[in-house]
Amino acid sequence: MMDVIVVGGGPTGLMLACELRLHGVGVAVLERRAERSKESRGRGLHARSVEVMDQRGLLERFLAVSEKFRVGGLFGGVMAPWPDSLDTAHPYGLATPQEVTERLLEERALELGAVIRRGCEVTGLDQDADGVSVELADGARLRSRYLVGCDGGRSTVRKALGVGFPGEPSTVETLIGDLELTGDPAEVAAVVARVRRTEPRFGVAPDVDGRPGVARMIVPAAGVAEDRATPPTLEEFKERLRAVAGTDFGAHTPHWLSRFGDATRQAERYRVGRVLLAGDAAHIHPPTGGQGLNLGVQDAFNLGWKLAAEVAGWAPEGLLDSYHTERHPVGARVLTNTRAQMTLLGAEPGPTALRELFTRLMEVEEVNRYVTGMITAVDVRYDVGGELQDGGHELLGRRLRDVPLSRGRRLYALMHGGRGLLLDRTGGRLTVDGWEDRVDHVDGEGAEVDAPAVLLRPDGHVVWAGDGQRELEAALTRWWGTPVRGSGEGR
């Protein structure tokens, strides 16, 4: 019996496999597709996901094949410059096609020893007190101690669990695809500028992903299809271009075509016994703001170390349940902001007036910082205990930005192994004796942090700040379990 089966080999499932393997957990990724998808639905990493890749030593791989961006339009198409005061050492996004993101994460997962099985469709599952059994389309059965469904909005895993997926169905639909154009680029740009004044859900991005002559095209559909899994035909796409823009730009030779709606739904529970949900299997929403891929990757980043702790046997009570407690509200907030963005993207007089007002509001630095922090997820703060209500340290629950340390060191470079970390600026008065197998003790000399010492989880969020050894040990016990025998426990 293997440790963990991950159903779904998209960015969420692959990121989770990487996280689990960092801790020595045996993991098999089961992917229904025989080959990696060529569709690039998710086309970028926001600032928090950039931080995640840096914390795991993957950022250089992404920088080598991506372009940085600091353009506006992150919220409902409203154009605004990035705020100067965003709390991150990486104040930018990366334009990275989803197929490239999947390739890089798959390469890393394989390097770490994960097993990836393509053309492997899960059709059912059942669980008992000892593990989870899955049935495959070819009749084979596999068994693992835990299973995570990262298998998309139509998740077989979620349906097999019987977990509710409440929300709203799509009321509008949008066609999207990469097509080759024969139209003059200048004329295309002029038409796009004219149409977007009244129809913000229309757009043409030339030479997408560095492919000359290939454009990413987005156009409102005529209605809502009964089955969005069936892609539009080339003629349907061109018909909608003519209806909305008055021309089809000579579009031909589609590289891929798809459709998406504005449905918003969220799983009622992210965990049922030994089975968990992550990514689109746990939440679906419109792609406005480009948050979907990032939300899934960050689900995996939160879950990975907790599930690994459960497998290893040292997880304190409630640690695995904190995945739902922490990530469900984050997902709900994304659903809320995408609903608001879809309202802003309407072509009617009301949404148009609202968009004009919001454009003015985004000129206010505080508003811009709030909205950008929300979309990029750098403002996510978890409730790590009663300390927040009791006037605890401002850093509690927040992720700590990458900070430079003395002797040419920097914080994120010390987090590649996925362990906890005590950043100690007390001159060595504190210790993690008893937890050395799970937590690193780092000299924090040179760190510009407003606390004598901070304790970071493997995902970079602060769970303690101060200078008292007893308080530190309480936090270590809460998040990393019982210390090994012979430690300084009880000082």
N, C-alpha and C positions, 0 to 999 in steps of 0.2 A: 504494500500500500504506500503510495507516494504521499508527501506532505500536503501539497496544495495543487489543485487544478484551477487554472485560470481559463475561463471560457471567453474567447474573443481576443484576437491579436491586433487590435488597433492601438493607438497611443496609450490609452488607459491600461489595457492588459499588459502591454510590453513594459510600461513604466513600473507596474506592480511586480512583474517578473524580475526586473532589475533590482528593485528594493528587497524583495525576498531573498534573492541569491546573495546579496551583500551580507546577509546574516546566515548563510549556509542552509537555507530552507530549500528542500527539493521541490521544484516547480515544473509543471508541464502546461504549456499554453496550447489550447485547442482552438484552431481557427477554421471556420467553415470554408473560407475562400481558398482555392488551390494556389493562387498567386497573390502577391501584394497588390492592393488596389491602385489604379492609376488616377483615380479621382482625388483631387485636392480640395476637399470641402473645407477643411480647416487650413488656413493659409498663414498662420503666424503664431508666435509665442509672445504673450504679454510679459510685462516686467517681472511679475512673480514667478512665472514659469522659467524665465531667463535665470532668475536667482536659483530656482530648483536645479537647473542643469549645472550651474556653477557649483552648487553645494555638493554635487555628485561627480564633479570632474569631467562633465560632458560639454561644457560651454564652448570650448575651443572647436570641437567637432561641428557644432551648429554655426559658429561664426564663420567657419571655412566655407559654408555653402549657403549662407543667408546674408541678407542685407538688413542693416539696422533701420528703423524708422522712428521718427518722433513727430509724425503728422497728426493732425486732429481728425475729427470725424469718427471718433471712437464711440460716441453716444448718439444714436439716431441720425447719423450723418451730419451732425452739427460740427462745422469746422472750427477748430480752436487750437492754438499752440499748446504744447505740453507745459504744465506748470513747472516753474523752476524749483519748487519746494517739495517735490515728490520724495517721500522717505525711502530712497533706495540708492544703492551705488550703481545700479543698472537702469538709469532712467530712459529706457528705450524698449521697443519691441523688435522682434526678428521676423522678417518676411520669409517664412519657410514653408514650402508646400507640404501638405500632410504626408504625401508618399515619402518625402525625404525624412520627415520626423519619424515615421514608422521604420524606415530603413536604418536610421542611426540608432534608435532604441532597440531594434531587433539585433543589430550587430553587437551592441553592448550586452544584451541579455544572453546571447550565445557565448560571448567571451566569459561571462560569469558562470556559465554552465547550465543555463535553462534549456529545457527541451521544448521545441516548437514544432507542433504537428499541424500541417496545413491539409486542407481537404478533409477536415475532421469535424463533422457536424453533430452537435449534441441535440438529441431529440427528447430526452427526459432525464429525471433524476429522482432519487429518494435518499433520505438520510436517517441515521439512527444515532444512538449515543456515542458510537465509536468512529463514525465517518460518513462519507457521502459516496453514493454509487451513481454513476452517470451512464446512460445508454446512448450509443452512437447510431448514426443512420445506417451503418453497415451491420448492425446487430451486436457489435462488440460492447463490452461493459468495462469500465475502469472504476477504480476506487481510490479515494484520497481522504486524508483527515479533515481537510477543509476545502471549500470551493468558492470561487469568486466569479460572479457573472459580470463580465465586461462586454456583453454581446449586443449592445445597442438598444435603440428605443423599442424595438419589437422583441426584446429579450425573451428567449426561451426559458432561461433560468428564472427570471422574475415570474413568468406565467406559471411555471411548474411549482413555484413556491406558493402561488395564490396570493401574492402581495398586491394590494390595491395600488392603482396608478391614477389617482384622481387629478382632475384639471379640466382644461378646456380644449375642445377640438379646434382644428384649423378653420378660420373664417376667410382667410385669403391665402393665395398660393403664388409662388414665384418660380420661374424657370431659370435655370443656371446652366452654363456649359462653356466649354472651351471650343471655339470654332475658328476656322481660317476665314479671312475677309479679303475681298477684292476691292472694297471701297477705298477711296483716297483718305489717308490718315487725317488730313486737315479737315476734310468734310465730315468725317466721323466725329472728330472732336467738337466741331461746331454743332452738330446735331445733338450730341450728348449734353453739351452745355445748355442748349435750348430746352430739351426735354426735362432735364433735371430741375429746372426752375419750378416745375409743377408736379413732377413725378419722381420723387427721391428714391423710389424702389427700382429705378432704371439705371444701368451703368454699363460701360464698356472699358475694360482695362487692356490696352494693347500690349503685345509682346509679353504675355503673362509668363512668369517663371523663367524669363530669359529666352523664350521661344519666339523668334521673329515671325511675324505674320499670324500668330495665334493670339486671339483675344478672349479674355474672360468676359462673358456677356450675362447680364442679369436683366430680366424683364418680367413685369407682372403677368400672371396667367389670366385666362379669361374667367376661370372659376376654380373650384376645388375638386381635384380628381378623387375618385373613390379609392384608388390604389396608387399612392405616391411612390410605391416601390417600382412601378412601371415608368421608365423614363419617357420624356416627350420625344416625338419624332422630329427630324430636322424640319419638315414642313410645318409642323405645329409651332416650332420655335420661330421660324421665319414669319409665319402668319402673325404671331404676337408682336414681333419687331415692327412689322409694317403697320399694325394697328396702333401701336404706342408711339413709334418714332417716325412713321411715314416712309420708312425704308427698311430693307433687311440687310443693308450694307454689303450685299453680295456674299452673305455668309454661306460657307460650304465646308465639307469635310470635317464634321464634328469629331473631336478627340474624345469627348464624353458629354453627355447631357443628363440632367437630373432635374428634380423639382423639390421644393421644400415648402412647408406651411408654417403657420404661426402657432401651432398647438403648444400648449404649456402643460406639462404633467410631471408629477414627482411621486416616486415610490413612498408609500406610507412608512415603510421600514427599510433600513439599509442592511439589517441583519436578521436572519431567522435561523437560530441554532448555529450550525456549522457552515451555513451558506451566507454570503454577503453580496451586495450589489455595488457597482461603481460605474462612473461615467454615464453614458446615455441610458444604460439599463436602469439607472436610478433617477434620471431626470432628463426631460427633453424641453427645448425652448427654441424660439427663433434664433437664427445665427447673428442677429444684430449685436454689434460690439465685439464679435469674434471671440466669444467667451467659452464656447462649448468644449473644444479640444483642451483648452487650458483648465477648465473646471474638472475634467476627467483626470488629467495628469496630476492635478493637485489632490483629487480624491485618493489616487494611488499613493501619493507621497505621504498622506496622512495615515493611510491604512497599513502600508507595507511593514513598518517597524513594529506596529502593534500586533499584527497577525504573526509576524516572526517571533515575537515574544511569547505569544500563546503557544505556538508550535514548540518552542524551546523549553517551555514549562516555567519560565520565571515571571510571566506577566502578573502584575498585581490585580486584585479583583476589580472588575469594571473597566480595565484598560481597553479591551476589544470593543466593548459597548460604547466607549467614548468616540469611536469612529462615527457612529450614527449621530450621537449627541452634538458633535462638533461640525460635521459636514452637512447634515440635513438643513440647518439654518442657512449655511452658505449657499447651498443649492436653491433654497427658497428665495433668497435675496436676488439671485441671478434671474429666476423666473419673473420676479417682480420688475426688475429693471428692464428686462427684454419686453415685457408687456408695455411699459412706458415708452420704450423706443419705437415699438410698432405703431403706437398712437402718433408719435412725432413724424413717422414716415408716411402718414396718410396724405392723400392728395386733395382732400376736401378743405374748404375755407377754415374750418376750426383748427385742424392739425397744422395747416400752413401758418396761421397766426401764432399758434403755440410754438412752432419751430422758430419763428422770428423772435419771439420773446426769449426762448431758451438760448438762442444765439447771443443775445445781449447779456444774459446772465452768465454765460460761460466766459465773458470778458472779465468777470470778477475772479481774482486769483483764488480766493477761498472756495468758491463754487467749482472752479476748474479742478482744483486739487482734490476736492471731495469726489467729484464724478470720475476723474481719472484714476484715483486710488481705488474706487469701487470696481471699475471695469477691469483694471489690471490686477486686482486682488492683493495689492500690497497693504491694504488697510484691514485685512482680515484679522480679527482678534477673537481667540477662543476663550471661553470661560474655563479657566484652569483651577477654579475653586472659589471659596468664599472670600479670598483675598480682595477680589475686585470690589465686592460690596462693602468690605471693611476698610476701604481707603488704602489698599495695597499699592505697591509700586506701579507707576505708569507703564512700565515695560511688560508687566505680567500679561500673558496671553498673546502678545504680539510677536511676530517673527522679527529677529534682529537683523538689520541690514549688514552687509559685508563691511567690516571695519578693518582698517590697517592696524597691524601690531608692530612692535619693535622688531629690529633685526630683519626687516624686509618680509615679514610674515603678514598674512591676512586671514581673517576668520574663516571664510568659506573654503579656503584651501585646506583647512584642518578638519573639514567635515565630510570628506569624500567617502569615508568608511561607513557612514550611516549610524554612528554611535552618538550617545548623549555627550554633552560637553560642558564642563565647568570652566568658564572664563574668569580667572581669579586675578584680581588686582590688589589683593591684600598682602602681597609679599610672601605667600605660602602659608598663611595662618589657617587655611581651610584644607580639607582633605576629602577624597572620595573613597577612602579605604573601605573595602567590602563590596564596592561596586565597580572596581577597576576593569572587570570583564565586560562591562556594559557602558561605562562612562569615562571619557578622557578628561584629564585635569591639565588645563593649559594656562601657562603664564600669560596674563592679560596685560602685561606692560605695554604701554603705548596706545591702548584701546581707548577711544573717546566714547565711553559708555557712562551714563549717569547712574552708576551704582558701583559699590566696591567689588561685587562679583555677581555674575548671572549664570544660571543653570539653563542650558538649552536642551530641548528634546532633539531627536534625530532630524525632525523636520524644521529645526531652527526656531521654534517658538519658545519663548521664555516662560519657565514654570516657577522660577524663584529668583529673587534679587535681594541682596543684603550682605551681611558679613558674619552672621551667627552660625556656628557649626551645628547646633542642635536643630535650628530651623532648616538648614541645608539638608541634614539627614532625614528630616520629616518629608521634605520634597523628594529626595532620592527614593525613599521607601514608597511614596505614593506612586511615582512614575516608573520606577525600575525594580520594585519588589524588595524582597528580603535580602539583606547583605549576606555575603558568604560568611561561614563560620570563621571566627578568629579575627574579625574586623574590629574597627573601633566602635562598634555598635554600643550605644548606651552611654557614650561620653557625656 
